[in-house]
Amino acid sequence: MLEEIDFKFKLAEVNKKMKEILRNRERIILELRFGLNGKKPRTQNEIAKQLKISRSYVSRIENKALEIIKMKNK
């Protein structure tokens, strides 16, 4: 029970930080990819179909967003 509350708190903090440093599309892709929206994680193919973009474009956006997060946490 306490672990679940802690997890939800940390998840809220992650989402808040992502909104501060990422563009909307980058944030949406990471939320879908890693299940940060409370749902199961999605594959790049699933995200590409949902957003009507190519899988390789999803991959590029995902990688760029993760790099931005890494740079902001240094």
Backbone as a printed PyTorch tensor [residue, N CA C, xyz], in Angstrom:
tensor([[[  0.8290,  -1.1980,   0.0000],
         [  0.0000,   0.0000,   0.0000],
         [  0.8680,   1.2530,   0.0000]],

        [[  1.8330,   1.3200,   0.9090],
         [  2.7240,   2.4710,   0.9880],
         [  3.5870,   2.5760,  -0.2640]],

        [[  4.0060,   1.4200,  -0.7850],
         [  4.8120,   1.4090,  -2.0050],
         [  4.0150,   1.9540,  -3.1930]],

        [[  2.7400,   1.6310,  -3.2510],
         [  1.8830,   2.0980,  -4.3370],
         [  1.7130,   3.6200,  -4.2740]],

        [[  1.5440,   4.1470,  -3.0810],
         [  1.4250,   5.5920,  -2.8990],
         [  2.7210,   6.2800,  -3.3120]],

        [[  3.8500,   5.7070,  -2.8900],
         [  5.1600,   6.2610,  -3.2510],
         [  5.3450,   6.2560,  -4.7650]],

        [[  4.9580,   5.1550,  -5.4070],
         [  5.0740,   5.0490,  -6.8590],
         [  4.2330,   6.1160,  -7.5480]],

        [[  2.9980,   6.2950,  -7.0970],
         [  2.1150,   7.2890,  -7.7100],
         [  2.6620,   8.7080,  -7.5310]],

        [[  3.2440,   8.9740,  -6.3730],
         [  3.8530,  10.2810,  -6.1220],
         [  5.0230,  10.5160,  -7.0670]],

        [[  5.8870,   9.5160,  -7.1930],
         [  7.0330,   9.6430,  -8.0930],
         [  6.5900,   9.7950,  -9.5450]],

        [[  5.5680,   9.0640,  -9.9350],
         [  5.0390,   9.1530, -11.2930],
         [  4.5000,  10.5580, -11.5680]],

        [[  3.8250,  11.1440, -10.6020],
         [  3.3150,  12.5080, -10.7530],
         [  4.4640,  13.4980, -10.9080]],

        [[  5.5380,  13.2970, -10.1670],
         [  6.7070,  14.1700, -10.2750],
         [  7.3670,  14.0430, -11.6450]],

        [[  7.4770,  12.8250, -12.1370],
         [  8.0620,  12.5910, -13.4670],
         [  7.2240,  13.2980, -14.5320]],

        [[  5.9130,  13.1390, -14.4520],
         [  5.0300,  13.7810, -15.4330],
         [  5.1270,  15.2990, -15.3640]],

        [[  5.2290,  15.8540, -14.1680],
         [  5.3740,  17.3030, -13.9990],
         [  6.6610,  17.7920, -14.6510]],

        [[  7.7690,  17.0960, -14.3960],
         [  9.0590,  17.4800, -14.9820],
         [  9.0240,  17.3730, -16.5010]],

        [[  8.4060,  16.3010, -16.9960],
         [  8.3300,  16.1240, -18.4520],
         [  7.5680,  17.2660, -19.1040]],

        [[  6.5010,  17.7290, -18.4600],
         [  5.7320,  18.8500, -19.0070],
         [  6.5670,  20.1230, -19.0490]],

        [[  7.4870,  20.2590, -18.1080],
         [  8.3260,  21.4500, -18.0450],
         [  9.4090,  21.4740, -19.1220]],

        [[  9.9460,  20.3070, -19.4790],
         [ 11.1240,  20.3010, -20.3510],
         [ 10.9080,  19.7250, -21.7480]],

        [[  9.7960,  19.0360, -21.9770],
         [  9.5800,  18.4050, -23.2800],
         [  8.4510,  19.0670, -24.0530]],

        [[  8.5420,  18.9650, -25.3490],
         [  7.4270,  19.3850, -26.1940],
         [  6.3030,  18.3720, -26.0340]],

        [[  5.1140,  18.7700, -26.4210],
         [  3.9270,  17.9400, -26.2270],
         [  4.0640,  16.5600, -26.8790]],

        [[  4.5000,  16.5220, -28.1200],
         [  4.6080,  15.2390, -28.8300],
         [  5.6560,  14.3270, -28.1790]],

        [[  6.7700,  14.9030, -27.7440],
         [  7.8130,  14.1240, -27.0590],
         [  7.2580,  13.5110, -25.7750]],

        [[  6.5270,  14.3240, -25.0220],
         [  5.9540,  13.8580, -23.7640],
         [  4.9270,  12.7540, -24.0010]],

        [[  4.0740,  12.9420, -24.9820],
         [  3.0500,  11.9370, -25.2900],
         [  3.6970,  10.6110, -25.6670]],

        [[  4.7210,  10.6650, -26.4930],
         [  5.3830,   9.4340, -26.9250],
         [  6.0230,   8.7120, -25.7430]],

        [[  6.6930,   9.4390, -24.8540],
         [  7.2930,   8.7840, -23.6950],
         [  6.2210,   8.2240, -22.7580]],

        [[  5.1350,   8.9590, -22.5770],
         [  4.0420,   8.4610, -21.7260],
         [  3.4960,   7.1470, -22.2750]],

        [[  3.2530,   7.1080, -23.5740],
         [  2.7260,   5.8880, -24.1910],
         [  3.7560,   4.7630, -24.1720]],

        [[  4.9780,   5.0910, -24.5040],
         [  6.0410,   4.0880, -24.6290],
         [  6.3460,   3.3820, -23.3150]],

        [[  6.3570,   4.1550, -22.2160],
         [  6.7530,   3.5950, -20.9290],
         [  5.5910,   3.4410, -19.9470]],

        [[  4.3660,   3.6680, -20.4120],
         [  3.2040,   3.4920, -19.5610],
         [  3.1020,   4.5250, -18.4470]],

        [[  3.6080,   5.7200, -18.6960],
         [  3.5970,   6.7620, -17.6720],
         [  2.2300,   7.4170, -17.5230]],

        [[  1.2940,   7.0110, -18.3440],
         [ -0.0650,   7.5290, -18.2730],
         [ -0.9840,   6.5700, -17.5020]],

        [[ -0.3830,   5.6130, -16.8090],
         [ -1.1660,   4.6610, -16.0250],
         [ -1.6590,   3.4600, -16.8130]],

        [[ -1.3270,   3.4120, -18.0770],
         [ -1.7320,   2.2870, -18.9270],
         [ -0.5070,   1.4490, -19.2590]],

        [[ -0.7280,   0.3260, -19.9280],
         [  0.4030,  -0.5410, -20.2610],
         [  1.3080,   0.1320, -21.2940]],

        [[  2.6140,  -0.1250, -21.2130],
         [  3.5430,   0.4330, -22.2000],
         [  3.1970,  -0.0390, -23.6090]],

        [[  3.4050,   0.8250, -24.5690],
         [  3.1090,   0.5280, -25.9660],
         [  4.3900,   0.3670, -26.7660]],

        [[  4.3120,  -0.3790, -27.8410],
         [  5.4520,  -0.5080, -28.7450],
         [  5.5200,   0.7210, -29.6420]],

        [[  6.6630,   0.8940, -30.2680],
         [  6.8050,   2.0060, -31.2100],
         [  5.8240,   1.8660, -32.3690]],

        [[  5.5840,   0.6460, -32.8020],
         [  4.6280,   0.4180, -33.8950],
         [  3.2210,   0.8300, -33.4990]],

        [[  2.8140,   0.4860, -32.2820],
         [  1.4830,   0.8540, -31.8080],
         [  1.3330,   2.3760, -31.7250]],

        [[  2.3650,   3.0220, -31.2280],
         [  2.3430,   4.4850, -31.1120],
         [  2.2950,   5.1250, -32.4970]],

        [[  3.0890,   4.5910, -33.4140],
         [  3.1180,   5.1230, -34.7820],
         [  1.7320,   5.0440, -35.4190]],

        [[  1.0610,   3.9320, -35.2500],
         [ -0.2840,   3.7890, -35.8170],
         [ -1.2500,   4.7750, -35.1790]],

        [[ -1.1700,   4.9230, -33.8560],
         [ -2.0700,   5.8320, -33.1500],
         [ -1.8600,   7.2830, -33.5750]],

        [[ -0.6030,   7.6860, -33.7280],
         [ -0.2930,   9.0670, -34.0700],
         [ -0.2090,   9.3140, -35.5770]],

        [[ -0.3470,   8.2310, -36.3430],
         [ -0.2890,   8.3030, -37.8100],
         [  1.0350,   8.8840, -38.3100]],

        [[  2.1140,   8.3510, -37.7270],
         [  3.4690,   8.6940, -38.1590],
         [  4.2440,   7.3870, -38.3010]],

        [[  5.4430,   7.4360, -38.8490],
         [  6.2170,   6.2130, -39.0400],
         [  6.8470,   5.7450, -37.7270]],

        [[  7.1500,   4.4640, -37.6550],
         [  7.7880,   3.9060, -36.4780],
         [  9.1690,   4.5230, -36.2720]],

        [[  9.8680,   4.7700, -37.3750],
         [ 11.2000,   5.3630, -37.2580],
         [ 11.1210,   6.7910, -36.7140]],

        [[ 10.0520,   7.5140, -37.0440],
         [  9.8860,   8.8600, -36.5130],
         [  9.5930,   8.8090, -35.0100]],

        [[  8.8030,   7.8340, -34.5880],
         [  8.5520,   7.6270, -33.1560],
         [  9.8830,   7.3730, -32.4550]],

        [[ 10.7070,   6.5390, -33.0460],
         [ 12.0060,   6.2140, -32.4640],
         [ 12.8820,   7.4600, -32.3340]],

        [[ 12.9210,   8.2760, -33.3730],
         [ 13.7280,   9.5050, -33.3270],
         [ 13.2320,  10.4630, -32.2470]],

        [[ 11.9150,  10.6310, -32.1670],
         [ 11.3510,  11.5210, -31.1510],
         [ 11.6340,  10.9790, -29.7540]],

        [[ 11.4630,   9.6760, -29.5780],
         [ 11.7340,   9.0420, -28.2850],
         [ 13.1940,   9.2530, -27.8700]],

        [[ 14.1170,   8.9870, -28.7790],
         [ 15.5400,   9.1520, -28.4740],
         [ 15.8830,  10.6050, -28.1470]],

        [[ 15.3230,  11.5340, -28.9060],
         [ 15.5660,  12.9540, -28.6570],
         [ 15.0490,  13.3470, -27.2770]],

        [[ 13.8580,  12.8990, -26.9290],
         [ 13.2630,  13.2270, -25.6320],
         [ 14.0930,  12.6640, -24.4920]],

        [[ 14.5810,  11.4510, -24.6510],
         [ 15.4110,  10.8530, -23.5960],
         [ 16.7320,  11.6010, -23.4510]],

        [[ 17.2890,  12.0660, -24.5660],
         [ 18.5200,  12.8680, -24.5040],
         [ 18.2860,  14.1940, -23.7810]],

        [[ 17.1540,  14.8160, -24.0660],
         [ 16.8100,  16.0780, -23.3900],
         [ 16.7180,  15.8500, -21.8900]],

        [[ 16.0800,  14.7690, -21.4880],
         [ 15.9380,  14.4590, -20.0600],
         [ 17.3100,  14.2180, -19.4300]],

        [[ 18.1610,  13.4710, -20.1340],
         [ 19.5150,  13.2050, -19.6060],
         [ 20.2930,  14.4980, -19.4210]],

        [[ 20.2010,  15.3950, -20.4090],
         [ 20.9440,  16.6520, -20.3380],
         [ 20.4340,  17.5420, -19.1970]],

        [[ 19.1570,  17.5380, -18.9490],
         [ 18.5580,  18.3710, -17.8970],
         [ 18.8880,  17.8290, -16.5020]],

        [[ 19.2350,  16.5570, -16.4160],
         [ 19.5250,  15.9410, -15.1170],
         [ 20.9870,  15.9110, -14.7720]],

        [[ 21.8330,  16.5500, -15.5620],
         [ 23.2740,  16.5790, -15.2740],
         [ 23.5830,  17.6360, -14.2600]]])
